[in-house]
Amino acid sequence: WARAHAADLRRLAGQISALDDLAPEACPAQTALHTALGAADAAELVAPLTDMRPYLDARHTGLVASLDALEDRRTTKAATDD
């Protein structure tokens, strides 16, 4: 799934990595996401993107919606594969 949606995952990861208005507590998760952007396999972005979700707030509604939509697609795909 991640490989098929690599462009969306990388776009979203890049946008979230570039945020400079997050709480200091988000720094480790944001650093992990930035590191995962350098990985050859887009699947390595899934967990760091999920880990960033709690740090996004009302200022980031577009990013939250994109994250939620990707997660919905991923879990729907996993459920149909069972």
N, CA and C of each residue as an Amber inpcrd file, in Angstrom:
protein
   246
   0.8180000  -1.1840000   0.0000000   0.0000000   0.0000000   0.0000000
   0.8690000   1.2590000   0.0000000   1.8620000   1.2860000   0.8700000
   2.6960000   2.4870000   0.9780000   3.4300000   2.7830000  -0.3270000
   3.9000000   1.7490000  -0.9850000   4.6130000   1.9700000  -2.2460000
   3.6820000   2.5450000  -3.3110000   2.4500000   2.0950000  -3.3160000
   1.4740000   2.5980000  -4.2820000   1.0800000   4.0470000  -3.9940000
   1.2280000   4.4700000  -2.7500000   0.8640000   5.8330000  -2.3410000
   2.0900000   6.6340000  -1.9010000   3.2510000   6.2690000  -2.4230000
   4.5060000   6.8910000  -2.0060000   4.5010000   8.4050000  -2.2010000
   3.9910000   8.8780000  -3.3090000   3.9950000  10.3210000  -3.5700000
   3.1780000  11.0680000  -2.5260000   1.9980000  10.5600000  -2.1980000
   1.1600000  11.2050000  -1.1830000   1.8320000  11.1740000   0.1830000
   2.4100000  10.0350000   0.5300000   3.0830000   9.9100000   1.8230000
   4.2620000  10.8710000   1.9180000   5.0610000  10.9300000   0.8750000
   6.2390000  11.8110000   0.8910000   5.8370000  13.2860000   0.8920000
   4.8110000  13.6310000   0.1360000   4.3360000  15.0210000   0.1270000
   3.8880000  15.4450000   1.5160000   3.0800000  14.6050000   2.1360000
   2.5670000  14.9120000   3.4640000   3.6910000  14.9470000   4.4960000
   4.6000000  13.9950000   4.4130000   5.7320000  13.9660000   5.3440000
   6.5940000  15.2130000   5.1920000   6.8050000  15.6540000   3.9690000
   7.5850000  16.8670000   3.7450000   6.9110000  18.1000000   4.3250000
   5.6030000  18.1890000   4.1570000   4.8650000  19.3340000   4.7010000
   4.9250000  19.3480000   6.2230000   4.7450000  18.1880000   6.8370000
   4.7570000  18.1230000   8.3010000   6.1680000  18.3430000   8.8370000
   7.1620000  17.8180000   8.1540000   8.5500000  18.0170000   8.5850000
   8.9400000  19.4880000   8.5660000   8.3450000  20.2570000   7.6680000
   8.6870000  21.6680000   7.5230000   7.9620000  22.5790000   8.5170000
   7.0010000  22.0490000   9.2610000   6.2640000  22.8900000  10.2080000
   7.2040000  23.4380000  11.2740000   7.0490000  24.7210000  11.5720000
   7.8830000  25.3240000  12.6120000   7.0530000  25.8700000  13.7730000
   5.7800000  25.4910000  13.8070000   4.9030000  26.0030000  14.8640000
   4.3960000  24.9050000  15.8000000   5.1140000  23.7830000  15.8570000
   4.6900000  22.6790000  16.7190000   5.2570000  22.8420000  18.1230000
   4.6070000  22.2120000  19.0700000   5.0800000  22.2320000  20.4520000
   6.4430000  21.5410000  20.5320000   7.2710000  21.9320000  21.4900000
   8.5860000  21.2990000  21.6400000   8.5040000  19.7790000  21.8080000
   7.4090000  19.2990000  22.3820000   7.2420000  17.8560000  22.5830000
   7.1750000  17.0970000  21.2590000   6.8620000  17.7860000  20.1790000
   6.7520000  17.1460000  18.8660000   8.1050000  16.9310000  18.2000000
   9.1430000  17.5530000  18.7240000  10.4530000  17.5240000  18.0680000
  10.9740000  16.1120000  17.7830000  10.9600000  15.1790000  18.7440000
  11.4620000  13.8350000  18.4250000  10.6640000  13.1480000  17.3110000
   9.3570000  13.2830000  17.3360000   8.5220000  12.6650000  16.3040000
   8.7550000  13.3360000  14.9530000   8.9180000  14.6420000  14.9590000
   9.1590000  15.3670000  13.7160000  10.5330000  15.0040000  13.1410000
  11.5250000  14.8390000  14.0000000  12.8550000  14.4190000  13.5560000
  12.8050000  13.0190000  12.9600000  12.0650000  12.1190000  13.5990000
  11.9230000  10.7530000  13.0770000  11.2460000  10.7690000  11.7090000
  10.2560000  11.6270000  11.5390000   9.5760000  11.7440000  10.2500000
  10.5360000  12.2730000   9.1910000  11.2980000  13.2780000   9.5420000
  12.2710000  13.8440000   8.6060000  13.2940000  12.7890000   8.1940000
  13.7540000  11.9960000   9.1400000  14.7020000  10.9220000   8.8470000
  14.0800000   9.8890000   7.9150000  12.8240000   9.5310000   8.1720000
  12.1350000   8.5320000   7.3470000  11.9540000   9.0090000   5.9100000
  11.9130000  10.3150000   5.7070000  11.7990000  10.8440000   4.3450000
  12.9790000  10.4210000   3.4760000  14.1140000  10.1820000   4.0930000
  15.2970000   9.7730000   3.3480000  15.3450000   8.2940000   3.0180000
  14.4240000   7.5260000   3.5550000  14.4100000   6.0810000   3.3100000
  13.9570000   5.7900000   1.8840000  14.5030000   4.7380000   1.3240000
  14.1220000   4.3450000  -0.0360000  12.7020000   3.7980000  -0.0960000
  12.2610000   3.1710000   0.9870000  10.9470000   2.5330000   1.0250000
   9.9380000   3.4580000   1.7040000   8.9090000   3.8490000   0.9780000
   7.8830000   4.7480000   1.5180000   7.1410000   4.1390000   2.6980000
   7.1790000   2.8250000   2.8440000   6.5170000   2.1750000   3.9800000
   7.1000000   2.6490000   5.3070000   8.3380000   3.1160000   5.2810000
   8.9700000   3.6030000   6.5090000   8.3920000   4.9360000   6.9730000
   7.5470000   5.5550000   6.1670000   6.9070000   6.8170000   6.5460000
   5.6220000   6.6130000   7.3370000   5.0190000   5.4500000   7.2280000
   3.6920000   5.2390000   7.8100000   3.7020000   5.4530000   9.3210000
   4.5690000   4.7810000  10.0390000   4.5980000   4.9170000  11.5060000
   4.9610000   6.3370000  11.9420000   6.0050000   6.9630000  11.3730000
   6.3040000   8.3360000  11.7890000   5.1790000   9.3280000  11.4860000
   4.4810000   9.1420000  10.3730000   3.3350000  10.0110000  10.0930000
   2.2460000   9.8170000  11.1410000   1.9720000   8.5780000  11.4740000
   0.9720000   8.2780000  12.5020000   1.3840000   8.8820000  13.8410000
   2.6690000   8.8220000  14.1520000   3.1720000   9.3660000  15.4140000
   3.0560000  10.8850000  15.4860000   2.9940000  11.5550000  14.3510000
   2.8670000  13.0130000  14.3350000   1.4400000  13.4900000  14.5680000
   0.4740000  12.6470000  14.3270000  -0.9390000  13.0400000  14.3840000
  -1.3220000  13.7560000  15.6810000  -0.8900000  13.2760000  16.8690000
  -1.2990000  13.9540000  18.1080000  -0.7570000  15.3810000  18.2510000
   0.2650000  15.7270000  17.5000000   0.8830000  17.0470000  17.6310000
   0.2800000  18.0830000  16.6870000  -0.5910000  17.6560000  15.8040000
  -1.2290000  18.5840000  14.8750000  -2.5380000  19.0730000  15.4810000
  -2.7710000  20.3690000  15.3880000  -3.9510000  20.9460000  16.0360000
  -4.7830000  21.7490000  15.0380000  -5.5960000  22.6420000  15.5460000
  -6.5280000  23.4050000  14.7140000  -5.8210000  24.2560000  13.6590000
  -4.5590000  24.5370000  13.8550000  -3.8040000  25.3030000  12.8500000
  -3.4480000  24.4480000  11.6390000  -3.6170000  23.1420000  11.7750000
  -3.1610000  22.2040000  10.7420000  -4.3050000  21.3420000  10.2090000
  -5.4730000  21.9120000  10.0680000  -6.6470000  21.1110000   9.6950000
  -6.4830000  20.4140000   8.3470000  -5.8430000  21.0650000   7.3960000
  -5.6290000  20.4370000   6.0960000  -4.7150000  19.2260000   6.1900000
  -3.6620000  19.3460000   6.9790000  -2.7410000  18.2200000   7.1710000
  -3.4180000  17.0860000   7.9250000  -4.2040000  17.4410000   8.9310000
  -4.9390000  16.4220000   9.6920000  -5.8950000  15.6750000   8.7680000
  -6.6070000  16.4060000   7.9390000  -7.5480000  15.7700000   7.0090000
  -6.8120000  14.8460000   6.0400000  -5.6640000  15.2770000   5.5500000
  -4.8800000  14.4360000   4.6420000  -4.3670000  13.1890000   5.3380000
  -3.8750000  13.3520000   6.5700000  -3.4120000  12.1910000   7.3450000
  -4.5470000  11.2140000   7.5910000  -5.6850000  11.7390000   7.9940000
  -6.8360000  10.8760000   8.2750000  -7.3060000  10.1500000   7.0150000
  -7.3030000  10.8460000   5.8790000  -7.7270000  10.2200000   4.6220000
  -6.7720000   9.1000000   4.2220000  -5.4750000   9.3320000   4.3770000
  -4.5040000   8.2790000   4.0650000  -4.6720000   7.0860000   4.9920000
  -4.8730000   7.3570000   6.2610000  -5.0550000   6.2600000   7.2270000
  -6.3240000   5.4760000   6.9120000  -7.3910000   6.1800000   6.5370000
  -8.6310000   5.4930000   6.1600000  -8.4100000   4.5910000   4.9500000
  -7.6840000   5.0990000   3.9570000  -7.4050000   4.2860000   2.7640000
  -6.5480000   3.0770000   3.1120000  -5.5600000   3.2930000   3.9880000
  -4.6620000   2.2040000   4.3660000  -5.4110000   1.1230000   5.1270000
  -6.2330000   1.5130000   6.0990000  -6.9470000   0.5150000   6.8980000
  -8.0490000  -0.1560000   6.0920000  -8.6690000   0.5750000   5.1690000
  -9.6720000  -0.0370000   4.2940000  -9.0150000  -1.0770000   3.4000000
  -7.8610000  -0.7540000   2.8560000  -7.1240000  -1.6900000   2.0050000
  -6.7260000  -2.9220000   2.8060000  -6.2490000  -2.7300000   4.0450000
  -5.8510000  -3.8610000   4.8840000  -7.0520000  -4.7470000   5.1960000
  -8.2080000  -4.1440000   5.4420000  -9.4100000  -4.9170000   5.7660000
  -9.8930000  -5.7240000   4.5640000  -9.7670000  -5.1590000   3.3740000
 -10.2210000  -5.8870000   2.1880000  -9.2340000  -6.9690000   1.7720000
  -8.0060000  -6.8660000   2.2350000  -7.0050000  -7.8930000   1.9350000
  -7.1380000  -9.1160000   2.8260000  -7.8830000  -8.9980000   3.9190000
  -8.0200000 -10.1190000   4.8700000  -8.8770000 -11.2150000   4.3550000
